[in-house]
């Protein structure tokens, strides 16, 4: 009896934790994310930054985050935090919500991957490699990757349904066990592959930046007194600011998604185990808590950028001063 009471208390505490996480910090995060992503789009479109390919990728990244906030995160805050479930009211809303969840969950980090590749190209010691970083290539890459993920994740439109569990209790789910199994494996692979790829690209970008600093020493000395050193330093200083912005976005994404990755692995490993009703409730509660931390990278980019980039802070200041 004591053991049963302890288990019940544990589950109740988990349920209250995720409810209050989405209700209070989640609501604040939602508002901050809406404001921050909107301002980030404006900043990266300012004249001083918009001609840089990395700024184009970052603009697309924050637009994707903004859509993610308006659709998935808002729906999660309303349903989990306040019990206002809207996505199961109609089949169209159910499928649209799951479609955007699948597509945007991959699109945003994919744009970070493209930005990382661009920073690796622009900091390469090879001149021909640096020339591959162009605005035209950035626009083409963004369009191609966006279309790829939008088409690849179109399956919820055909395979998801609104299922009634009890009177006035509905969920968005699938009735196909094969499809459910495929989603489970895809989720695990994606949650491992994307953070690992981002971390690897971030390390390569850091390596190239350190090598670039050594390469700039000689040109700066040779051009001393000619008036050219300032323009070279200015150009590379701006690119370095963008690298810092990108790296902090990668760090936040990797740190906040690894709890979800670990839990997805646990679910995959234990999927064939017989679980009690209490264990299922505990797993669901932990899943919600991990999901909350997974939403953080989509909402805090603007504020981390303010911390790490002087150029970004100056441009934000100019927006509020209407310059």
TORKOL-4160 file (C-alpha; in steps of 0.2 Angstrom, whole numbers, padded with zeros to 4 digits, m for minus):
323
<pt num="1" X="0000" Y="0000" Z="0000"/>
<pt num="2" X="0014" Y="0012" Z="0004"/>
<pt num="3" X="0023" Y="0008" Z="m0012"/>
<pt num="4" X="0007" Y="0011" Z="m0022"/>
<pt num="5" X="0004" Y="0028" Z="m0013"/>
<pt num="6" X="0022" Y="0033" Z="m0017"/>
<pt num="7" X="0020" Y="0029" Z="m0035"/>
<pt num="8" X="0004" Y="0039" Z="m0036"/>
<pt num="9" X="0012" Y="0054" Z="m0028"/>
<pt num="10" X="0027" Y="0052" Z="m0040"/>
<pt num="11" X="0015" Y="0052" Z="m0055"/>
<pt num="12" X="0005" Y="0067" Z="m0048"/>
<pt num="13" X="0020" Y="0077" Z="m0045"/>
<pt num="14" X="0026" Y="0074" Z="m0063"/>
<pt num="15" X="0009" Y="0079" Z="m0070"/>
<pt num="16" X="0009" Y="0095" Z="m0060"/>
<pt num="17" X="0027" Y="0098" Z="m0065"/>
<pt num="18" X="0023" Y="0098" Z="m0084"/>
<pt num="19" X="0006" Y="0107" Z="m0082"/>
<pt num="20" X="0014" Y="0121" Z="m0073"/>
<pt num="21" X="0029" Y="0121" Z="m0084"/>
<pt num="22" X="0018" Y="0124" Z="m0099"/>
<pt num="23" X="0006" Y="0135" Z="m0090"/>
<pt num="24" X="0018" Y="0148" Z="m0083"/>
<pt num="25" X="0036" Y="0147" Z="m0090"/>
<pt num="26" X="0028" Y="0141" Z="m0106"/>
<pt num="27" X="0016" Y="0156" Z="m0108"/>
<pt num="28" X="0031" Y="0168" Z="m0105"/>
<pt num="29" X="0042" Y="0158" Z="m0117"/>
<pt num="30" X="0028" Y="0159" Z="m0130"/>
<pt num="31" X="0027" Y="0178" Z="m0129"/>
<pt num="32" X="0046" Y="0180" Z="m0128"/>
<pt num="33" X="0048" Y="0169" Z="m0143"/>
<pt num="34" X="0035" Y="0178" Z="m0154"/>
<pt num="35" X="0043" Y="0195" Z="m0150"/>
<pt num="36" X="0061" Y="0189" Z="m0151"/>
<pt num="37" X="0059" Y="0179" Z="m0168"/>
<pt num="38" X="0050" Y="0194" Z="m0176"/>
<pt num="39" X="0064" Y="0206" Z="m0170"/>
<pt num="40" X="0078" Y="0193" Z="m0176"/>
<pt num="41" X="0070" Y="0193" Z="m0194"/>
<pt num="42" X="0071" Y="0212" Z="m0194"/>
<pt num="43" X="0089" Y="0213" Z="m0188"/>
<pt num="44" X="0095" Y="0200" Z="m0200"/>
<pt num="45" X="0086" Y="0210" Z="m0214"/>
<pt num="46" X="0095" Y="0226" Z="m0210"/>
<pt num="47" X="0107" Y="0233" Z="m0223"/>
<pt num="48" X="0123" Y="0229" Z="m0214"/>
<pt num="49" X="0119" Y="0210" Z="m0213"/>
<pt num="50" X="0107" Y="0205" Z="m0226"/>
<pt num="51" X="0120" Y="0204" Z="m0240"/>
<pt num="52" X="0129" Y="0190" Z="m0230"/>
<pt num="53" X="0123" Y="0172" Z="m0235"/>
<pt num="54" X="0123" Y="0167" Z="m0216"/>
<pt num="55" X="0111" Y="0181" Z="m0212"/>
<pt num="56" X="0099" Y="0174" Z="m0226"/>
<pt num="57" X="0100" Y="0157" Z="m0217"/>
<pt num="58" X="0097" Y="0165" Z="m0200"/>
<pt num="59" X="0082" Y="0175" Z="m0207"/>
<pt num="60" X="0074" Y="0159" Z="m0213"/>
<pt num="61" X="0078" Y="0150" Z="m0197"/>
<pt num="62" X="0069" Y="0163" Z="m0187"/>
<pt num="63" X="0054" Y="0163" Z="m0199"/>
<pt num="64" X="0053" Y="0144" Z="m0196"/>
<pt num="65" X="0054" Y="0147" Z="m0177"/>
<pt num="66" X="0040" Y="0160" Z="m0178"/>
<pt num="67" X="0029" Y="0148" Z="m0188"/>
<pt num="68" X="0033" Y="0134" Z="m0175"/>
<pt num="69" X="0029" Y="0145" Z="m0161"/>
<pt num="70" X="0012" Y="0151" Z="m0168"/>
<pt num="71" X="0007" Y="0133" Z="m0172"/>
<pt num="72" X="0014" Y="0119" Z="m0162"/>
<pt num="73" X="0020" Y="0128" Z="m0146"/>
<pt num="74" X="0005" Y="0139" Z="m0144"/>
<pt num="75" X="m0006" Y="0123" Z="m0146"/>
<pt num="76" X="0004" Y="0114" Z="m0133"/>
<pt num="77" X="0003" Y="0128" Z="m0121"/>
<pt num="78" X="m0016" Y="0129" Z="m0123"/>
<pt num="79" X="m0019" Y="0110" Z="m0122"/>
<pt num="80" X="m0006" Y="0105" Z="m0109"/>
<pt num="81" X="m0005" Y="0120" Z="m0098"/>
<pt num="82" X="m0023" Y="0126" Z="m0099"/>
<pt num="83" X="m0033" Y="0110" Z="m0105"/>
<pt num="84" X="m0039" Y="0119" Z="m0120"/>
<pt num="85" X="m0037" Y="0106" Z="m0134"/>
<pt num="86" X="m0041" Y="0113" Z="m0151"/>
<pt num="87" X="m0031" Y="0102" Z="m0163"/>
<pt num="88" X="m0043" Y="0087" Z="m0160"/>
<pt num="89" X="m0059" Y="0097" Z="m0164"/>
<pt num="90" X="m0058" Y="0094" Z="m0183"/>
<pt num="91" X="m0048" Y="0081" Z="m0193"/>
<pt num="92" X="m0041" Y="0095" Z="m0203"/>
<pt num="93" X="m0033" Y="0104" Z="m0188"/>
<pt num="94" X="m0027" Y="0087" Z="m0181"/>
<pt num="95" X="m0018" Y="0083" Z="m0197"/>
<pt num="96" X="m0011" Y="0101" Z="m0200"/>
<pt num="97" X="m0004" Y="0102" Z="m0182"/>
<pt num="98" X="0005" Y="0085" Z="m0184"/>
<pt num="99" X="0011" Y="0090" Z="m0201"/>
<pt num="100" X="0019" Y="0106" Z="m0195"/>
<pt num="101" X="0026" Y="0098" Z="m0180"/>
<pt num="102" X="0035" Y="0085" Z="m0191"/>
<pt num="103" X="0041" Y="0097" Z="m0204"/>
<pt num="104" X="0046" Y="0112" Z="m0194"/>
<pt num="105" X="0055" Y="0101" Z="m0181"/>
<pt num="106" X="0067" Y="0096" Z="m0195"/>
<pt num="107" X="0067" Y="0112" Z="m0205"/>
<pt num="108" X="0073" Y="0124" Z="m0192"/>
<pt num="109" X="0089" Y="0113" Z="m0187"/>
<pt num="110" X="0091" Y="0110" Z="m0206"/>
<pt num="111" X="0093" Y="0129" Z="m0208"/>
<pt num="112" X="0106" Y="0129" Z="m0194"/>
<pt num="113" X="0115" Y="0115" Z="m0203"/>
<pt num="114" X="0115" Y="0125" Z="m0220"/>
<pt num="115" X="0121" Y="0141" Z="m0210"/>
<pt num="116" X="0135" Y="0130" Z="m0202"/>
<pt num="117" X="0141" Y="0124" Z="m0219"/>
<pt num="118" X="0141" Y="0142" Z="m0225"/>
<pt num="119" X="0152" Y="0147" Z="m0211"/>
<pt num="120" X="0164" Y="0133" Z="m0214"/>
<pt num="121" X="0165" Y="0138" Z="m0233"/>
<pt num="122" X="0168" Y="0156" Z="m0229"/>
<pt num="123" X="0182" Y="0153" Z="m0216"/>
<pt num="124" X="0190" Y="0140" Z="m0227"/>
<pt num="125" X="0209" Y="0143" Z="m0232"/>
<pt num="126" X="0205" Y="0139" Z="m0250"/>
<pt num="127" X="0199" Y="0154" Z="m0260"/>
<pt num="128" X="0188" Y="0144" Z="m0272"/>
<pt num="129" X="0179" Y="0136" Z="m0257"/>
<pt num="130" X="0176" Y="0153" Z="m0250"/>
<pt num="131" X="0168" Y="0159" Z="m0266"/>
<pt num="132" X="0155" Y="0145" Z="m0264"/>
<pt num="133" X="0147" Y="0155" Z="m0250"/>
<pt num="134" X="0135" Y="0166" Z="m0260"/>
<pt num="135" X="0118" Y="0174" Z="m0257"/>
<pt num="136" X="0111" Y="0165" Z="m0273"/>
<pt num="137" X="0116" Y="0148" Z="m0266"/>
<pt num="138" X="0108" Y="0152" Z="m0250"/>
<pt num="139" X="0091" Y="0156" Z="m0257"/>
<pt num="140" X="0092" Y="0140" Z="m0268"/>
<pt num="141" X="0097" Y="0129" Z="m0253"/>
<pt num="142" X="0083" Y="0136" Z="m0242"/>
<pt num="143" X="0070" Y="0134" Z="m0255"/>
<pt num="144" X="0076" Y="0116" Z="m0259"/>
<pt num="145" X="0077" Y="0111" Z="m0241"/>
<pt num="146" X="0060" Y="0118" Z="m0237"/>
<pt num="147" X="0051" Y="0110" Z="m0251"/>
<pt num="148" X="0060" Y="0093" Z="m0247"/>
<pt num="149" X="0054" Y="0093" Z="m0229"/>
<pt num="150" X="0037" Y="0099" Z="m0233"/>
<pt num="151" X="0034" Y="0085" Z="m0246"/>
<pt num="152" X="0043" Y="0072" Z="m0235"/>
<pt num="153" X="0032" Y="0075" Z="m0220"/>
<pt num="154" X="0016" Y="0075" Z="m0230"/>
<pt num="155" X="0011" Y="0058" Z="m0223"/>
<pt num="156" X="0000" Y="0065" Z="m0208"/>
<pt num="157" X="m0012" Y="0072" Z="m0221"/>
<pt num="158" X="m0016" Y="0054" Z="m0226"/>
<pt num="159" X="m0013" Y="0043" Z="m0211"/>
<pt num="160" X="m0018" Y="0052" Z="m0195"/>
<pt num="161" X="m0035" Y="0052" Z="m0188"/>
<pt num="162" X="m0045" Y="0059" Z="m0173"/>
<pt num="163" X="m0049" Y="0044" Z="m0161"/>
<pt num="164" X="m0061" Y="0045" Z="m0147"/>
<pt num="165" X="m0055" Y="0037" Z="m0131"/>
<pt num="166" X="m0069" Y="0042" Z="m0120"/>
<pt num="167" X="m0084" Y="0054" Z="m0120"/>
<pt num="168" X="m0077" Y="0071" Z="m0125"/>
<pt num="169" X="m0059" Y="0064" Z="m0125"/>
<pt num="170" X="m0051" Y="0064" Z="m0142"/>
<pt num="171" X="m0033" Y="0062" Z="m0148"/>
<pt num="172" X="m0024" Y="0063" Z="m0164"/>
<pt num="173" X="m0017" Y="0046" Z="m0168"/>
<pt num="174" X="m0015" Y="0033" Z="m0181"/>
<pt num="175" X="m0023" Y="0016" Z="m0183"/>
<pt num="176" X="m0009" Y="0009" Z="m0193"/>
<pt num="177" X="0004" Y="m0001" Z="m0182"/>
<pt num="178" X="0016" Y="m0001" Z="m0197"/>
<pt num="179" X="0015" Y="0018" Z="m0198"/>
<pt num="180" X="0017" Y="0020" Z="m0179"/>
<pt num="181" X="0033" Y="0009" Z="m0179"/>
<pt num="182" X="0040" Y="0019" Z="m0194"/>
<pt num="183" X="0037" Y="0035" Z="m0185"/>
<pt num="184" X="0046" Y="0028" Z="m0169"/>
<pt num="185" X="0061" Y="0023" Z="m0178"/>
<pt num="186" X="0062" Y="0039" Z="m0188"/>
<pt num="187" X="0060" Y="0050" Z="m0172"/>
<pt num="188" X="0075" Y="0041" Z="m0164"/>
<pt num="189" X="0086" Y="0042" Z="m0179"/>
<pt num="190" X="0082" Y="0060" Z="m0182"/>
<pt num="191" X="0084" Y="0065" Z="m0163"/>
<pt num="192" X="0102" Y="0057" Z="m0164"/>
<pt num="193" X="0108" Y="0062" Z="m0181"/>
<pt num="194" X="0103" Y="0081" Z="m0181"/>
<pt num="195" X="0111" Y="0086" Z="m0164"/>
<pt num="196" X="0126" Y="0076" Z="m0168"/>
<pt num="197" X="0128" Y="0083" Z="m0186"/>
<pt num="198" X="0126" Y="0101" Z="m0179"/>
<pt num="199" X="0139" Y="0098" Z="m0165"/>
<pt num="200" X="0151" Y="0091" Z="m0178"/>
<pt num="201" X="0149" Y="0106" Z="m0190"/>
<pt num="202" X="0150" Y="0118" Z="m0175"/>
<pt num="203" X="0167" Y="0111" Z="m0171"/>
<pt num="204" X="0173" Y="0112" Z="m0189"/>
<pt num="205" X="0167" Y="0130" Z="m0189"/>
<pt num="206" X="0177" Y="0134" Z="m0173"/>
<pt num="207" X="0193" Y="0126" Z="m0180"/>
<pt num="208" X="0192" Y="0136" Z="m0196"/>
<pt num="209" X="0189" Y="0152" Z="m0186"/>
<pt num="210" X="0205" Y="0149" Z="m0176"/>
<pt num="211" X="0215" Y="0145" Z="m0192"/>
<pt num="212" X="0208" Y="0161" Z="m0200"/>
<pt num="213" X="0214" Y="0172" Z="m0185"/>
<pt num="214" X="0232" Y="0165" Z="m0188"/>
<pt num="215" X="0230" Y="0169" Z="m0207"/>
<pt num="216" X="0225" Y="0187" Z="m0204"/>
<pt num="217" X="0240" Y="0191" Z="m0194"/>
<pt num="218" X="0252" Y="0192" Z="m0209"/>
<pt num="219" X="0240" Y="0202" Z="m0221"/>
<pt num="220" X="0236" Y="0215" Z="m0207"/>
<pt num="221" X="0255" Y="0218" Z="m0205"/>
<pt num="222" X="0258" Y="0219" Z="m0223"/>
<pt num="223" X="0244" Y="0232" Z="m0226"/>
<pt num="224" X="0248" Y="0242" Z="m0211"/>
<pt num="225" X="0248" Y="0261" Z="m0216"/>
<pt num="226" X="0239" Y="0257" Z="m0232"/>
<pt num="227" X="0221" Y="0259" Z="m0225"/>
<pt num="228" X="0216" Y="0241" Z="m0230"/>
<pt num="229" X="0219" Y="0233" Z="m0214"/>
<pt num="230" X="0203" Y="0241" Z="m0206"/>
<pt num="231" X="0192" Y="0235" Z="m0220"/>
<pt num="232" X="0199" Y="0217" Z="m0219"/>
<pt num="233" X="0197" Y="0216" Z="m0200"/>
<pt num="234" X="0180" Y="0224" Z="m0202"/>
<pt num="235" X="0174" Y="0211" Z="m0214"/>
<pt num="236" X="0180" Y="0196" Z="m0204"/>
<pt num="237" X="0174" Y="0204" Z="m0188"/>
<pt num="238" X="0157" Y="0204" Z="m0195"/>
<pt num="239" X="0158" Y="0186" Z="m0201"/>
<pt num="240" X="0165" Y="0181" Z="m0184"/>
<pt num="241" X="0150" Y="0189" Z="m0175"/>
<pt num="242" X="0139" Y="0178" Z="m0186"/>
<pt num="243" X="0149" Y="0163" Z="m0182"/>
<pt num="244" X="0147" Y="0167" Z="m0163"/>
<pt num="245" X="0128" Y="0169" Z="m0166"/>
<pt num="246" X="0127" Y="0152" Z="m0175"/>
<pt num="247" X="0137" Y="0143" Z="m0162"/>
<pt num="248" X="0127" Y="0149" Z="m0148"/>
<pt num="249" X="0111" Y="0143" Z="m0157"/>
<pt num="250" X="0119" Y="0126" Z="m0160"/>
<pt num="251" X="0124" Y="0124" Z="m0142"/>
<pt num="252" X="0106" Y="0129" Z="m0136"/>
<pt num="253" X="0098" Y="0117" Z="m0148"/>
<pt num="254" X="0110" Y="0102" Z="m0144"/>
<pt num="255" X="0108" Y="0105" Z="m0125"/>
<pt num="256" X="0089" Y="0106" Z="m0125"/>
<pt num="257" X="0086" Y="0092" Z="m0137"/>
<pt num="258" X="0097" Y="0079" Z="m0129"/>
<pt num="259" X="0084" Y="0075" Z="m0115"/>
<pt num="260" X="0071" Y="0071" Z="m0128"/>
<pt num="261" X="0084" Y="0061" Z="m0138"/>
<pt num="262" X="0088" Y="0051" Z="m0122"/>
<pt num="263" X="0070" Y="0048" Z="m0118"/>
<pt num="264" X="0066" Y="0043" Z="m0136"/>
<pt num="265" X="0080" Y="0030" Z="m0135"/>
<pt num="266" X="0072" Y="0024" Z="m0119"/>
<pt num="267" X="0055" Y="0022" Z="m0127"/>
<pt num="268" X="0062" Y="0013" Z="m0142"/>
<pt num="269" X="0071" Y="0001" Z="m0131"/>
<pt num="270" X="0056" Y="m0003" Z="m0119"/>
<pt num="271" X="0042" Y="m0002" Z="m0133"/>
<pt num="272" X="0040" Y="m0021" Z="m0132"/>
<pt num="273" X="0039" Y="m0022" Z="m0113"/>
<pt num="274" X="0023" Y="m0024" Z="m0104"/>
<pt num="275" X="0020" Y="m0008" Z="m0094"/>
<pt num="276" X="0007" Y="m0004" Z="m0081"/>
<pt num="277" X="m0005" Y="0010" Z="m0082"/>
<pt num="278" X="0006" Y="0020" Z="m0069"/>
<pt num="279" X="0021" Y="0018" Z="m0079"/>
<pt num="280" X="0012" Y="0024" Z="m0095"/>
<pt num="281" X="0007" Y="0039" Z="m0086"/>
<pt num="282" X="0024" Y="0042" Z="m0079"/>
<pt num="283" X="0032" Y="0040" Z="m0097"/>
<pt num="284" X="0019" Y="0052" Z="m0104"/>
<pt num="285" X="0023" Y="0065" Z="m0091"/>
<pt num="286" X="0042" Y="0064" Z="m0094"/>
<pt num="287" X="0038" Y="0065" Z="m0113"/>
<pt num="288" X="0029" Y="0082" Z="m0110"/>
<pt num="289" X="0043" Y="0088" Z="m0099"/>
<pt num="290" X="0056" Y="0084" Z="m0112"/>
<pt num="291" X="0046" Y="0092" Z="m0125"/>
<pt num="292" X="0045" Y="0108" Z="m0116"/>
<pt num="293" X="0064" Y="0109" Z="m0115"/>
<pt num="294" X="0064" Y="0104" Z="m0134"/>
<pt num="295" X="0054" Y="0120" Z="m0137"/>
<pt num="296" X="0067" Y="0132" Z="m0129"/>
<pt num="297" X="0078" Y="0134" Z="m0144"/>
<pt num="298" X="0064" Y="0140" Z="m0155"/>
<pt num="299" X="0061" Y="0154" Z="m0142"/>
<pt num="300" X="0077" Y="0161" Z="m0135"/>
<pt num="301" X="0088" Y="0164" Z="m0151"/>
<pt num="302" X="0085" Y="0183" Z="m0151"/>
<pt num="303" X="0091" Y="0184" Z="m0132"/>
<pt num="304" X="0106" Y="0173" Z="m0134"/>
<pt num="305" X="0111" Y="0183" Z="m0149"/>
<pt num="306" X="0110" Y="0199" Z="m0139"/>
<pt num="307" X="0122" Y="0192" Z="m0127"/>
<pt num="308" X="0135" Y="0186" Z="m0139"/>
<pt num="309" X="0135" Y="0198" Z="m0153"/>
<pt num="310" X="0139" Y="0217" Z="m0152"/>
<pt num="311" X="0134" Y="0220" Z="m0170"/>
<pt num="312" X="0117" Y="0212" Z="m0166"/>
<pt num="313" X="0114" Y="0222" Z="m0150"/>
<pt num="314" X="0118" Y="0238" Z="m0160"/>
<pt num="315" X="0106" Y="0234" Z="m0174"/>
<pt num="316" X="0092" Y="0230" Z="m0161"/>
<pt num="317" X="0096" Y="0247" Z="m0153"/>
<pt num="318" X="0094" Y="0256" Z="m0170"/>
<pt num="319" X="0077" Y="0247" Z="m0172"/>
<pt num="320" X="0071" Y="0255" Z="m0156"/>
<pt num="321" X="0079" Y="0271" Z="m0160"/>
<pt num="322" X="0071" Y="0271" Z="m0177"/>
<pt num="323" X="0087" Y="0273" Z="m0186"/>
